[in-house]
Amino acid sequence: MRGLVVFFALFVAAPAAADVLIGRSLWMTHCSGCHGELGDPIVPGTPDISRGVGADSSNRDRMKIIRNGSGIMPPYSEYLSDDDMGEILAYMVTLYPQSSPSGLHLADPNL
Ligand code: HEC
């Protein structure tokens, strides 16, 4: 149910809905095994995005972790293009309870 609500909210309101939807599909392939479909972690030690853990990180720092990995999380820079990682991030940030689609900063030159 929550997934549906998120889905429709993105579809209607997000300026970059297409990126978010592509990001969701990549997230399901590469990230959801540990982080869960909606950020509710499956593997112990993974931050609970659905409860807002890490919500105050910057997208720049998140991108660094996606590129380089951290702890048991593998680095993705060799498997995914910058565009793919940007799309994944666009989806990921919608999972924080504090986020809103208009809070996306896809044009951030620091990403
Ligand atoms: C093998 C399990 C695993 C996979 C697969 C995985 N992660 Fe992670 N992720 C983790 C863990 C564990 C941490 C916490 C790392 C730490 O504490 O050093 C983490 C942390 C993060 C963070 C930092 C969160 C914060 O609070 O700042 C981001 C961003 C992230 N992951 C994104 C992703 C993305 C995007 C993918 C897929 C491309 C992915 N992860 C795949 C386990 C995983």
Residues whose N, C-alpha, C, O or C-beta is under 5 A from the ligand:
A	BS01	HEC	H30 C31 C34 G45 T46 P47 V53 G54 S57 R62 I65 I66 S70 G71 I72 M73 Y76 I88
